Protein backbone atom coordinates (compact mmCIF):
# COMPACT_ATOMS: atom_id res chain seq x y z
CA UNK A 1 0.00 0.00 0.00
CA UNK A 2 3.00 2.28 0.60
CA UNK A 3 3.89 1.79 -3.04
CA UNK A 4 0.38 2.74 -4.14
CA UNK A 5 0.39 5.85 -1.99
CA UNK A 6 3.73 6.85 -3.51
CA UNK A 7 2.24 6.50 -6.99
CA UNK A 8 -0.70 8.69 -6.05
CA UNK A 9 1.59 11.33 -4.55
CA UNK A 10 3.80 11.24 -7.65
CA UNK A 11 0.79 11.77 -9.91
CA UNK A 12 -0.30 14.64 -7.71
CA UNK A 13 3.16 16.20 -7.89
CA UNK A 14 3.11 16.04 -11.68
CA UNK A 15 -0.25 17.80 -11.74
CA UNK A 16 0.95 20.50 -9.33
CA UNK A 17 4.09 21.07 -11.40
CA UNK A 18 2.14 21.52 -14.61
CA UNK A 19 -0.20 23.93 -12.88
CA UNK A 20 2.82 26.17 -12.25
CA UNK A 21 2.63 26.30 -8.48
CA UNK A 22 -1.14 26.49 -8.20
CA UNK A 23 -2.31 27.02 -4.61
CA UNK A 24 -2.52 23.78 -2.64
CA UNK A 25 -5.88 23.11 -1.07
CA UNK A 26 -5.52 22.38 2.68
CA UNK A 27 -7.56 19.21 2.23
CA UNK A 28 -5.31 17.78 -0.49
CA UNK A 29 -3.42 15.39 1.80
CA UNK A 30 -6.67 14.20 3.32
CA UNK A 31 -8.06 13.69 -0.17
CA UNK A 32 -5.15 11.41 -1.10
CA UNK A 33 -5.51 9.47 2.14
CA UNK A 34 -9.19 8.98 1.44
CA UNK A 35 -8.37 7.61 -1.99
CA UNK A 36 -5.82 5.23 -0.52
CA UNK A 37 -8.34 3.88 1.98
CA UNK A 38 -10.94 3.43 -0.74
CA UNK A 39 -8.49 1.49 -2.93
CA UNK A 40 -7.56 -0.71 0.03
CA UNK A 41 -11.21 -1.60 0.48
CA UNK A 42 -11.58 -2.43 -3.21
CA UNK A 43 -8.41 -4.54 -3.17
CA UNK A 44 -10.01 -6.96 -0.70
CA UNK A 45 -12.62 -7.83 -3.30
CA UNK A 46 -10.30 -10.37 -4.95
CA UNK A 47 -9.92 -12.28 -1.69
CA UNK A 48 -13.52 -11.91 -0.54
CA UNK A 49 -15.55 -12.23 -3.73
CA UNK A 50 -13.40 -14.36 -6.03
CA UNK A 51 -15.93 -17.17 -6.61
CA UNK A 52 -18.78 -14.72 -7.25
CA UNK A 53 -16.66 -12.75 -9.71
CA UNK A 54 -15.68 -15.95 -11.52
CA UNK A 55 -19.32 -17.02 -11.75
CA UNK A 56 -20.50 -13.68 -13.14
CA UNK A 57 -17.71 -13.56 -15.68
CA UNK A 58 -18.41 -17.12 -16.83
CA UNK A 59 -22.10 -16.28 -17.29
CA UNK A 60 -21.25 -13.18 -19.29
CA UNK A 61 -18.87 -15.04 -21.57
CA UNK A 62 -21.45 -17.77 -22.12
CA UNK A 63 -24.08 -15.20 -23.10
CA UNK A 64 -21.61 -13.55 -25.45
CA UNK A 65 -20.71 -16.85 -27.10
CA UNK A 66 -24.37 -17.74 -27.56
CA UNK A 67 -25.05 -14.38 -29.15
CA UNK A 68 -22.13 -14.88 -31.55
CA UNK A 69 -23.17 -18.48 -32.25
CA UNK A 70 -19.76 -19.94 -31.42
CA UNK A 71 -18.11 -22.04 -28.73
CA UNK A 72 -16.62 -20.21 -25.76
CA UNK A 73 -13.09 -21.36 -26.63
CA UNK A 74 -13.46 -19.96 -30.14
CA UNK A 75 -14.59 -16.62 -28.73
CA UNK A 76 -11.31 -16.30 -26.84
CA UNK A 77 -9.28 -17.52 -29.81
CA UNK A 78 -10.67 -14.83 -32.08
CA UNK A 79 -8.94 -12.11 -30.09
CA UNK A 80 -5.89 -14.27 -29.37
CA UNK A 81 -6.68 -14.02 -25.65
CA UNK A 82 -6.65 -16.68 -22.97
CA UNK A 83 -9.34 -16.94 -20.28
CA UNK A 84 -8.41 -14.87 -17.24
CA UNK A 85 -9.17 -17.63 -14.72
CA UNK A 86 -8.31 -21.33 -14.82
CA UNK A 87 -11.35 -22.56 -12.88
CA UNK A 88 -14.66 -21.14 -11.78
CA UNK A 89 -13.50 -21.27 -8.14
CA UNK A 90 -10.17 -19.56 -8.71
CA UNK A 91 -9.65 -16.08 -7.30
CA UNK A 92 -6.59 -15.51 -9.47
CA UNK A 93 -7.25 -13.16 -12.36
CA UNK A 94 -10.97 -12.81 -11.71
CA UNK A 95 -10.79 -9.44 -10.02
CA UNK A 96 -10.88 -7.22 -13.10
CA UNK A 97 -11.11 -3.88 -11.34
CA UNK A 98 -10.39 -0.23 -11.96
CA UNK A 99 -9.58 2.10 -9.04
CA UNK A 100 -10.62 5.71 -8.68
CA UNK A 101 -8.70 8.02 -11.01
CA UNK A 102 -8.93 11.49 -12.50
CA UNK A 103 -11.75 12.29 -14.93
CA UNK A 104 -9.56 14.62 -17.00
CA UNK A 105 -10.50 18.06 -18.34
CA UNK A 106 -13.08 17.00 -20.94
CA UNK A 107 -15.97 15.72 -18.83
CA UNK A 108 -19.28 17.58 -18.89
CA UNK A 109 -22.57 17.12 -17.08
CA UNK A 110 -26.00 16.93 -18.67
CA UNK A 111 -25.10 14.50 -21.44
CA UNK A 112 -27.78 12.74 -23.49
CA UNK A 113 -29.32 9.57 -22.06
CA UNK A 114 -28.65 6.97 -24.75
CA UNK A 115 -27.05 3.56 -25.13
CA UNK A 116 -25.48 4.19 -28.54
CA UNK A 117 -23.12 7.19 -28.41
CA UNK A 118 -21.57 6.75 -31.86
CA UNK A 119 -23.21 9.76 -33.57
CA UNK A 120 -21.94 8.67 -37.02
CA UNK A 121 -18.31 8.79 -35.93
CA UNK A 122 -15.90 6.83 -38.11
CA UNK A 123 -14.34 3.86 -36.40
CA UNK A 124 -14.49 0.20 -35.44
CA UNK A 125 -17.70 -0.71 -33.53
CA UNK A 126 -17.10 -1.37 -29.83
CA UNK A 127 -19.59 -2.71 -27.30
CA UNK A 128 -18.56 -2.10 -23.69
CA UNK A 129 -19.97 -4.44 -21.03
CA UNK A 130 -19.39 -3.74 -17.33
CA UNK A 131 -20.52 -5.65 -14.24
CA UNK A 132 -20.64 -3.63 -11.02
CA UNK A 133 -20.04 -5.44 -7.71
CA UNK A 134 -20.40 -4.14 -4.13
CA UNK A 135 -17.05 -4.69 -2.39
CA UNK A 136 -18.77 -5.30 0.95
CA UNK A 137 -21.47 -7.77 -0.06
CA UNK A 138 -20.00 -9.28 -3.26
CA UNK A 139 -23.41 -8.73 -4.84
CA UNK A 140 -24.40 -6.78 -7.92
CA UNK A 141 -25.08 -3.05 -7.56
CA UNK A 142 -28.41 -2.61 -9.38
CA UNK A 143 -29.81 0.26 -11.43
CA UNK A 144 -26.88 2.64 -11.09
CA UNK A 145 -26.11 5.19 -13.81
CA UNK A 146 -22.91 5.43 -15.82
CA UNK A 147 -21.67 8.48 -17.68
CA UNK A 148 -19.21 7.55 -20.48
CA UNK A 149 -17.02 9.60 -22.81
CA UNK A 150 -13.92 9.19 -24.95
CA UNK A 151 -12.15 10.74 -27.93
CA UNK A 152 -12.84 9.81 -31.55
CA UNK A 153 -10.57 7.85 -33.90
CA UNK A 154 -8.26 10.83 -34.45
CA UNK A 155 -8.14 12.07 -30.86
CA UNK A 156 -10.87 14.72 -30.72
CA UNK A 157 -13.35 15.09 -27.86
CA UNK A 158 -16.80 16.46 -28.59
CA UNK A 159 -17.35 19.75 -26.81
CA UNK A 160 -13.61 20.46 -27.05
CA UNK A 161 -12.74 19.97 -30.72
CA UNK A 162 -10.64 23.15 -30.84
CA UNK A 163 -8.57 22.02 -27.84
CA UNK A 164 -7.95 18.33 -28.60
CA UNK A 165 -6.77 15.93 -31.31
CA UNK A 166 -3.94 17.30 -33.43
CA UNK A 167 -4.57 20.73 -31.92
CA UNK A 168 -3.49 19.46 -28.51
CA UNK A 169 -0.19 18.32 -30.01
CA UNK A 170 0.34 21.49 -32.04
CA UNK A 171 -0.56 23.87 -29.25
CA UNK A 172 -3.15 25.57 -31.42
CA UNK A 173 -6.81 25.35 -32.33
CA UNK A 174 -8.99 25.38 -35.41
CA UNK A 175 -8.48 28.66 -37.18
CA UNK A 176 -5.23 29.31 -35.31
CA UNK A 177 -1.69 29.25 -36.62
CA UNK A 178 -1.36 25.51 -36.03
CA UNK A 179 -4.97 24.66 -36.73
CA UNK A 180 -6.38 22.23 -39.24
CA UNK A 181 -9.74 21.12 -40.54
CA UNK A 182 -11.96 19.05 -38.22
CA UNK A 183 -11.72 15.26 -38.68
CA UNK A 184 -13.99 13.39 -41.07
CA UNK A 185 -17.21 12.43 -39.31
CA UNK A 186 -18.30 9.72 -41.76
CA UNK A 187 -19.27 6.42 -40.12
CA UNK A 188 -17.62 3.12 -40.92
CA UNK A 189 -18.11 -0.45 -39.78
CA UNK A 190 -21.33 -2.34 -39.18
CA UNK A 191 -24.40 -0.69 -37.70
CA UNK A 192 -24.70 -0.66 -33.92
CA UNK A 193 -27.90 -1.41 -32.01
CA UNK A 194 -29.96 1.43 -30.63
CA UNK A 195 -31.12 1.26 -27.01
CA UNK A 196 -34.38 2.50 -25.55
CA UNK A 197 -34.03 5.05 -22.78
CA UNK A 198 -34.90 3.70 -19.32
CA UNK A 199 -38.29 4.83 -18.09
CA UNK A 200 -37.48 4.67 -14.39
CA UNK A 201 -36.30 7.69 -12.43
CA UNK A 202 -37.45 10.07 -15.15
CA UNK A 203 -38.54 13.58 -14.31
CA UNK A 204 -40.91 16.07 -15.85
CA UNK A 205 -40.15 18.81 -13.36
CA UNK A 206 -37.24 20.30 -15.26
CA UNK A 207 -36.52 21.28 -18.84
CA UNK A 208 -32.80 20.49 -18.81
CA UNK A 209 -30.37 18.69 -16.55
CA UNK A 210 -28.53 21.95 -15.99
CA UNK A 211 -31.58 23.60 -14.45
CA UNK A 212 -32.25 20.79 -11.98
CA UNK A 213 -31.46 21.32 -8.31
CA UNK A 214 -30.85 17.58 -7.95
CA UNK A 215 -27.43 18.02 -9.52
CA UNK A 216 -26.12 19.90 -6.49
CA UNK A 217 -23.09 18.13 -4.99
CA UNK A 218 -22.97 15.74 -7.94
CA UNK A 219 -20.10 17.06 -9.96
CA UNK A 220 -16.99 15.46 -11.39
CA UNK A 221 -14.02 13.87 -9.66
CA UNK A 222 -10.29 14.52 -9.97
CA UNK A 223 -7.10 13.71 -8.14
CA UNK A 224 -6.31 17.14 -6.80
CA UNK A 225 -8.54 19.99 -5.72
CA UNK A 226 -5.70 22.27 -6.83
CA UNK A 227 -6.59 21.25 -10.40
CA UNK A 228 -10.12 22.63 -10.18
CA UNK A 229 -9.49 25.64 -12.40
CA UNK A 230 -8.03 23.46 -15.14
CA UNK A 231 -10.73 20.78 -15.00
CA UNK A 232 -13.43 23.44 -15.10
CA UNK A 233 -12.91 23.86 -18.84
CA UNK A 234 -15.73 25.60 -20.71
CA UNK A 235 -16.93 23.61 -23.76
CA UNK A 236 -16.10 25.26 -27.08
CA UNK A 237 -18.71 23.56 -29.28
CA UNK A 238 -22.08 21.81 -29.03
CA UNK A 239 -21.03 18.43 -30.45
CA UNK A 240 -22.02 15.36 -28.41
CA UNK A 241 -20.37 12.45 -30.23
CA UNK A 242 -19.01 9.64 -28.07
CA UNK A 243 -20.69 10.96 -24.92
CA UNK A 244 -23.72 9.69 -23.08
CA UNK A 245 -25.27 8.25 -19.94
CA UNK A 246 -27.07 4.94 -19.51
CA UNK A 247 -28.52 2.96 -16.62
CA UNK A 248 -27.34 -0.49 -15.52
CA UNK A 249 -29.93 -3.24 -15.16
CA UNK A 250 -31.19 -4.88 -11.98
CA UNK A 251 -28.25 -7.30 -12.06
CA UNK A 252 -25.64 -4.53 -12.14
CA UNK A 253 -24.84 -5.11 -15.81
CA UNK A 254 -24.21 -2.08 -18.04
CA UNK A 255 -23.82 -2.07 -21.82
CA UNK A 256 -22.92 0.81 -24.13
CA UNK A 257 -22.31 0.88 -27.89
CA UNK A 258 -19.61 3.13 -29.34
CA UNK A 259 -16.45 2.89 -31.44
CA UNK A 260 -12.96 1.92 -30.39
CA UNK A 261 -11.31 5.12 -29.08
CA UNK A 262 -8.43 6.79 -30.89
CA UNK A 263 -5.52 8.56 -29.25
CA UNK A 264 -3.98 11.96 -28.72
CA UNK A 265 -0.77 13.45 -27.39
CA UNK A 266 0.47 12.21 -24.03
CA UNK A 267 -2.03 9.37 -23.43
CA UNK A 268 -2.55 5.76 -24.40
CA UNK A 269 -5.99 4.70 -25.63
CA UNK A 270 -8.59 4.87 -22.85
CA UNK A 271 -12.34 5.01 -22.13
CA UNK A 272 -13.74 7.26 -19.35
CA UNK A 273 -16.59 6.35 -17.00
CA UNK A 274 -18.25 8.02 -14.05
CA UNK A 275 -20.63 5.97 -11.91
CA UNK A 276 -23.60 7.42 -10.02
CA UNK A 277 -25.74 5.88 -7.29
CA UNK A 278 -28.85 7.31 -8.92
CA UNK A 279 -30.00 9.75 -11.55
CA UNK A 280 -32.94 10.85 -13.63
CA UNK A 281 -33.83 12.09 -17.10
CA UNK A 282 -34.72 15.70 -17.87
CA UNK A 283 -37.47 16.61 -20.32
CA UNK A 284 -34.95 17.19 -23.10
CA UNK A 285 -33.44 13.73 -22.64
CA UNK A 286 -30.31 14.78 -20.77
CA UNK A 287 -28.94 13.11 -17.65
CA UNK A 288 -29.50 14.54 -14.16
CA UNK A 289 -26.71 13.16 -11.98
CA UNK A 290 -27.10 11.81 -8.48
CA UNK A 291 -24.25 11.03 -6.07
CA UNK A 292 -21.07 10.00 -7.87
CA UNK A 293 -19.50 6.81 -6.46
CA UNK A 294 -16.64 6.15 -8.86
CA UNK A 295 -14.52 7.80 -11.55
CA UNK A 296 -12.37 5.55 -13.71
CA UNK A 297 -10.68 4.86 -17.03
CA UNK A 298 -10.54 1.58 -18.95
CA UNK A 299 -7.60 0.54 -21.13
CA UNK A 300 -6.98 -1.94 -23.98
CA UNK A 301 -4.13 -4.42 -24.42
CA UNK A 302 -1.42 -3.64 -26.93
CA UNK A 303 -2.10 -6.56 -29.28
CA UNK A 304 -5.69 -5.56 -29.99
CA UNK A 305 -4.71 -1.88 -30.12
CA UNK A 306 -2.15 -2.58 -32.84
CA UNK A 307 -4.78 -4.39 -34.90
CA UNK A 308 -7.17 -1.45 -34.63
CA UNK A 309 -4.46 1.16 -35.26
CA UNK A 310 -3.74 -0.43 -38.64
CA UNK A 311 -7.33 0.13 -39.79
CA UNK A 312 -8.91 3.24 -41.29
CA UNK A 313 -9.52 5.86 -40.02
CA UNK A 314 -7.14 5.18 -37.10
CA UNK A 315 -4.19 4.87 -39.48
CA UNK A 316 -4.73 8.51 -40.50
CA UNK A 317 -3.97 9.70 -36.96
CA UNK A 318 -0.51 11.31 -37.18
CA UNK A 319 -0.14 11.85 -33.43
CA UNK A 320 2.41 9.56 -31.76
CA UNK A 321 0.54 6.87 -29.84
CA UNK A 322 1.69 5.94 -26.34
CA UNK A 323 1.50 2.34 -25.17
CA UNK A 324 -0.06 1.56 -21.81
CA UNK A 325 3.36 1.14 -20.24
CA UNK A 326 4.18 4.71 -21.24
CA UNK A 327 0.95 6.16 -19.84
CA UNK A 328 1.23 7.62 -16.33
CA UNK A 329 -2.42 6.91 -15.44
CA UNK A 330 -2.22 3.30 -16.59
CA UNK A 331 0.50 2.66 -14.01
CA UNK A 332 -1.70 4.19 -11.33
CA UNK A 333 -4.81 2.22 -12.34
CA UNK A 334 -2.89 -1.05 -12.39
CA UNK A 335 -1.09 -0.67 -9.06
CA UNK A 336 -1.18 -3.30 -6.28
CA UNK A 337 -2.92 -5.98 -8.29
CA UNK A 338 -5.61 -4.00 -10.06
CA UNK A 339 -6.32 -4.52 -13.72
CA UNK A 340 -8.04 -1.72 -15.63
CA UNK A 341 -7.45 -3.41 -18.99
CA UNK A 342 -10.62 -4.57 -20.68
CA UNK A 343 -11.06 -8.19 -21.77
CA UNK A 344 -11.59 -7.70 -25.53
CA UNK A 345 -12.81 -10.24 -28.10
CA UNK A 346 -14.08 -10.09 -31.67
CA UNK A 347 -17.84 -9.55 -31.98
CA UNK A 348 -17.91 -11.84 -35.04
CA UNK A 349 -15.54 -13.93 -37.10
CA UNK A 350 -13.01 -11.14 -37.66
CA UNK A 351 -12.04 -7.75 -36.33
CA UNK A 352 -14.05 -6.06 -39.07
CA UNK A 353 -17.22 -7.18 -37.28
CA UNK A 354 -16.31 -5.04 -34.29
CA UNK A 355 -15.16 -5.72 -30.74
CA UNK A 356 -16.69 -6.46 -27.35
CA UNK A 357 -14.83 -5.24 -24.27
CA UNK A 358 -15.76 -6.32 -20.74
CA UNK A 359 -14.61 -5.59 -17.22
CA UNK A 360 -15.77 -6.04 -13.62
CA UNK A 361 -15.71 -2.97 -11.39
CA UNK A 362 -15.80 -3.26 -7.61
CA UNK A 363 -17.59 -0.33 -5.96
CA UNK A 364 -17.36 1.01 -2.44
CA UNK A 365 -20.96 2.22 -2.40
CA UNK A 366 -20.38 4.48 0.60
CA UNK A 367 -17.62 6.38 -1.20
CA UNK A 368 -18.40 9.72 -2.83
CA UNK A 369 -16.25 10.59 -5.83
CA UNK A 370 -14.53 13.96 -5.49
CA UNK A 371 -16.66 16.63 -7.16
CA UNK A 372 -15.17 19.58 -9.00
CA UNK A 373 -16.27 20.35 -12.55
CA UNK A 374 -19.39 22.45 -13.09
CA UNK A 375 -19.43 22.41 -16.87
CA UNK A 376 -22.42 21.26 -18.93
CA UNK A 377 -22.92 19.91 -22.42
CA UNK A 378 -23.27 23.09 -24.48
CA UNK A 379 -26.33 21.66 -26.22
CA UNK A 380 -28.22 22.35 -23.02
CA UNK A 381 -27.87 26.09 -23.73
CA UNK A 382 -27.36 26.44 -20.01
CA UNK A 383 -25.16 28.58 -17.83
CA UNK A 384 -22.68 27.03 -15.45
CA UNK A 385 -21.27 28.62 -12.35
CA UNK A 386 -18.18 29.68 -14.27
CA UNK A 387 -19.89 31.29 -17.23
CA UNK A 388 -21.90 30.57 -20.35
CA UNK A 389 -20.99 27.17 -21.78
CA UNK A 390 -21.40 28.32 -25.37
CA UNK A 391 -18.84 31.09 -25.09
CA UNK A 392 -16.35 31.05 -27.96
CA UNK A 393 -13.62 33.39 -26.75
CA UNK A 394 -10.22 31.74 -26.45
CA UNK A 395 -9.90 32.98 -22.87
CA UNK A 396 -13.12 31.32 -21.75
CA UNK A 397 -12.44 28.18 -23.74
CA UNK A 398 -9.17 27.64 -21.92
CA UNK A 399 -10.91 27.80 -18.55
CA UNK A 400 -8.75 30.73 -17.43
CA UNK A 401 -9.53 34.32 -16.44
CA UNK A 402 -5.86 35.29 -16.65
CA UNK A 403 -4.99 38.26 -18.87
CA UNK A 404 -1.89 36.39 -20.05
CA UNK A 405 -3.83 34.38 -22.61
CA UNK A 406 -0.91 32.83 -24.46
CA UNK A 407 0.66 31.48 -21.27
CA UNK A 408 -2.68 30.15 -20.12
CA UNK A 409 -3.28 28.24 -23.35
CA UNK A 410 0.23 26.81 -23.26
CA UNK A 411 -0.21 25.53 -19.70
CA UNK A 412 -3.58 24.04 -20.63
CA UNK A 413 -2.04 22.15 -23.56
CA UNK A 414 0.58 20.66 -21.27
CA UNK A 415 -1.90 19.71 -18.58
CA UNK A 416 -4.59 18.37 -20.91
CA UNK A 417 -2.10 15.97 -22.42
CA UNK A 418 -1.98 14.18 -19.06
CA UNK A 419 -5.58 13.00 -19.37
ABEGO torsion letter per residue (X at the ends): XAAAAAAAAAAAAAAAAAAGGBBBBAAAAAAAAAAAAAAAAAAAAAAAAAAAAAAAAAAAAAAAAAAAGBBAAAAAAAAGBBBABABAABABGABBBBBBBBAEAABBBGBBBBABAAGGBBEBBBBBBBBBBBAAAGBBBBGBBBBBBBBBAAGBBBGAAAABEAAAAAGBBBGBAABBBBBBABBBEBBBBBBBBBABGBBAABABAAABAAABGABBBBABAAAAAAABBBBABABABGBEBBBBBAAGBBBBBBBBBBBBBGBBBBBBBBBBABBBBBAAGBBBBBBBABBBBBBBBAAAAAAAAABOAAAABABBBBBAAABAAAAAAABGGBBABBBBBBABABAAAEBBBBBBBBBBAABBBBBABABBBAAAGBBBAAEBAABABAAAAAGBABABAAAAAAAAAAAAAAX
